[in-house]
């Protein structure tokens, strides 16, 4: 094992790191409690677009992990924010995803519709149907923009795994022949947003995740050192990139941050 450098901040994934589905990971709960008490700042970044930052904060706090919504970045908000840069106000958008994603798009002033749309925004949708696939296909083949929250093929749950948003995006892509603009990890956007919140030195701010091809890739794309924890998705190798540190649980990470003033 490498010697650990000083850690000034943590940017952490959620599912597979802090919990699996609705079940907290005990070693993670203890680690985040210790980091909070010691003043080590952290921000959560999640590819999951089915909950708001407030809902994730409530979930984490119920599990015993100190969290504030202002320090949780979701792909539902990030995807809706990207639309602001790409579309005119009041544009019609087809949203395939959870109610949280729908609300995020509506909150930016767009009209959520099923036809005559200029963009398709897709994320994890546990009510995904052939009819929704057909609507997305028609819109995209007619020239609509395609935005996807994240490419995760699967998600850890309490007993195993479930299909992720990436499985839905791939179905739409195959049906339409159009590839999505990806907002979440492995793109660096969420990580750079989190870094701006932390205000810590990128050289000593670590990206923490359970998936090499999303979490670790995003951290490296943002120029951060990375930690892979083996409590979530077990990817099959060989993989094209490697984390700087590879650990079994968060208990392996030392705390070396000084006491600082917290804002939550």
C-alpha positions in Angstrom: 0.0 0.0 0.0 1.2 3.5 -0.9 1.9 6.0 1.9 -1.1 8.3 2.2 -0.5 12.0 1.4 -2.2 14.8 3.2 -6.0 15.0 2.4 -7.5 18.4 2.3 -10.9 17.4 1.0 -13.1 14.5 -0.3 -15.4 14.4 -3.3 -17.4 11.2 -2.9 -19.9 9.2 -4.9 -23.0 7.9 -2.9 -24.4 4.6 -4.0 -21.8 1.9 -3.4 -19.7 4.1 -1.3 -21.9 5.5 1.5 -24.7 3.0 1.1 -26.0 0.2 -1.1 -29.6 1.1 -2.1 -31.4 1.7 1.2 -28.8 0.0 3.3 -25.9 2.1 4.9 -22.4 0.7 4.7 -21.3 0.6 8.3 -17.6 1.4 7.6 -18.7 4.4 5.5 -21.0 5.8 8.2 -18.1 5.6 10.7 -15.7 7.2 8.3 -17.9 10.2 7.4 -18.7 10.8 11.0 -15.0 10.8 11.8 -14.2 13.2 8.9 -17.0 15.5 9.9 -15.9 15.6 13.5 -12.3 16.2 12.5 -13.1 19.0 10.1 -12.3 17.2 6.9 -14.6 18.8 4.3 -16.5 16.7 1.7 -19.0 17.1 -1.1 -21.1 14.3 -2.6 -21.6 13.9 -6.3 -24.1 11.4 -7.7 -25.1 10.2 -11.1 -28.5 9.3 -9.6 -31.1 11.6 -11.0 -34.1 10.1 -9.1 -33.7 12.2 -5.9 -33.1 15.9 -5.2 -30.2 17.1 -3.1 -32.6 17.7 -0.2 -33.8 14.1 -0.4 -30.3 12.7 -0.5 -29.3 14.8 2.5 -32.3 13.5 4.4 -31.4 9.9 3.5 -27.7 10.4 4.5 -28.6 12.1 7.8 -31.0 9.3 8.7 -28.2 6.8 8.1 -25.9 8.8 10.5 -23.8 10.5 7.8 -23.7 14.3 8.3 -24.8 15.9 5.1 -26.2 19.2 3.8 -28.1 19.6 0.5 -25.7 22.5 -0.5 -22.9 20.0 -0.6 -24.7 17.4 -2.8 -24.5 17.7 -6.6 -27.0 15.6 -8.6 -27.3 14.9 -12.3 -30.9 16.1 -12.4 -29.8 19.6 -11.5 -26.7 19.5 -13.6 -28.6 18.2 -16.7 -31.3 20.9 -16.3 -28.6 23.5 -15.9 -26.9 22.3 -19.1 -30.2 22.8 -21.0 -30.1 26.5 -20.0 -26.9 26.8 -22.1 -28.3 24.8 -25.0 -32.0 25.8 -25.4 -34.1 28.9 -25.6 -36.4 29.6 -22.6 -39.7 27.9 -22.8 -38.6 25.2 -25.2 -40.5 21.9 -25.2 -38.5 18.9 -23.8 -39.3 15.2 -23.5 -38.1 13.9 -20.1 -37.6 10.2 -19.5 -36.8 9.9 -15.9 -38.0 10.3 -12.3 -40.2 13.1 -11.1 -37.1 14.8 -9.7 -35.6 15.2 -13.2 -39.0 16.4 -14.5 -39.2 19.1 -11.8 -35.6 20.2 -12.4 -36.3 20.7 -16.1 -39.6 22.6 -15.4 -37.9 24.7 -12.7 -35.6 26.1 -15.5 -38.6 27.3 -17.4 -39.0 24.5 -19.9 -42.2 22.8 -21.0 -42.2 19.1 -20.5 -44.0 17.5 -23.4 -44.3 14.2 -25.3 -44.2 15.5 -28.9 -43.0 18.4 -30.9 -39.9 18.7 -28.6 -36.5 20.1 -29.3 -34.6 18.0 -26.8 -34.8 14.6 -25.0 -33.4 14.4 -21.5 -33.1 10.9 -20.1 -32.0 9.4 -16.8 -32.9 6.5 -14.6 -36.6 5.7 -15.1 -38.0 2.7 -13.3 -41.2 3.1 -15.3 -39.4 3.0 -18.7 -41.6 1.5 -21.4 -41.6 0.7 -25.1 -43.9 3.7 -25.6 -41.3 6.0 -24.1 -38.6 4.5 -26.2 -40.7 5.1 -29.3 -41.3 8.7 -28.3 -37.6 9.3 -27.8 -36.7 7.6 -31.1 -39.2 9.8 -33.0 -38.0 13.0 -31.4 -34.3 12.3 -32.0 -34.7 11.1 -35.5 -36.5 14.4 -36.1 -33.5 16.4 -34.9 -34.0 16.8 -31.2 -31.0 17.2 -28.9 -30.2 14.2 -26.7 -29.0 14.7 -23.1 -28.3 11.8 -20.8 -27.7 12.1 -17.0 -25.1 9.4 -16.8 -23.9 6.2 -18.5 -24.0 3.8 -15.4 -25.1 0.4 -16.7 -26.0 -0.9 -13.2 -26.5 0.3 -9.7 -25.9 -1.6 -6.4 -28.9 -2.2 -4.3 -29.5 -4.0 -1.0 -29.1 -7.5 -2.3 -27.4 -7.2 -5.7 -27.7 -4.8 -8.7 -30.3 -3.2 -10.8 -30.1 -1.6 -14.3 -28.9 2.0 -14.4 -29.6 5.0 -16.5 -26.9 3.9 -19.0 -29.0 0.9 -19.9 -31.9 3.2 -20.9 -29.6 5.6 -22.7 -28.2 2.7 -24.7 -31.6 1.5 -25.7 -32.6 5.0 -27.0 -29.2 5.3 -28.7 -29.6 2.0 -30.6 -33.2 2.8 -31.5 -32.4 6.3 -32.8 -28.8 6.1 -33.9 -28.1 9.3 -31.8 -25.5 9.4 -29.0 -26.3 11.4 -25.9 -24.5 14.3 -24.4 -23.4 12.9 -21.0 -23.7 15.2 -18.0 -22.6 13.0 -15.1 -19.5 10.9 -14.4 -17.2 10.0 -16.2 -17.4 13.6 -17.5 -15.6 15.9 -15.0 -18.5 18.4 -14.6 -19.8 17.2 -11.3 -16.4 16.9 -9.8 -15.3 20.4 -10.9 -18.6 21.8 -9.4 -17.8 20.0 -6.2 -14.2 21.3 -6.1 -15.5 24.9 -6.5 -17.7 24.3 -3.4 -14.9 22.9 -1.3 -12.3 25.5 -2.3 -9.5 23.0 -1.5 -6.3 22.3 -3.4 -7.0 19.9 -6.2 -3.7 18.2 -5.6 -4.8 17.1 -2.1 -8.6 16.7 -2.8 -9.5 13.1 -3.5 -12.2 11.7 -5.7 -13.7 8.7 -4.0 -15.9 6.1 -5.7 -16.7 2.5 -6.3 -16.5 2.4 -10.1 -13.4 2.9 -12.1 -15.0 3.8 -15.4 -17.2 6.5 -13.9 -16.0 7.8 -10.6 -12.3 7.3 -11.0 -12.4 8.4 -14.7 -14.2 11.6 -13.7 -11.7 12.3 -10.9 -8.8 11.9 -13.3 -10.5 14.0 -15.9 -10.8 16.8 -13.3 -7.1 16.4 -12.4 -7.7 15.0 -8.9 -6.0 12.0 -7.2 -8.5 9.1 -6.8 -9.5 6.4 -4.4 -11.4 3.2 -5.4 -13.4 1.5 -2.6 -14.5 -2.0 -3.1 -18.0 -1.8 -1.4 -20.0 -1.2 -4.6 -19.9 -2.4 -8.2 -17.2 -5.0 -8.9 -16.0 -4.2 -12.5 -14.4 -6.8 -14.6 -10.9 -6.1 -15.8 -8.5 -5.3 -17.3 -9.5 -1.6 -17.2 -7.8 1.2 -19.1 -7.2 3.3 -16.0 -6.3 2.7 -12.4 -7.0 4.6 -9.2 -4.2 6.1 -7.1 -5.4 4.1 -4.1 -7.4 0.9 -4.0 -9.0 0.0 -0.7 -11.6 -2.5 0.7 -13.4 0.0 3.0 -13.3 3.6 3.9 -11.7 2.6 7.3 -8.4 2.5 5.4 -8.4 6.3 4.8 -6.5 8.2 7.4 -7.7 11.6 8.7 -5.1 14.3 8.6 -7.1 17.4 8.2 -6.9 20.2 10.9 -9.9 21.5 12.6 -11.8 24.0 10.4 -14.9 26.0 10.6 -17.8 24.1 9.0 -20.8 25.6 7.3 -23.1 22.6 8.0 
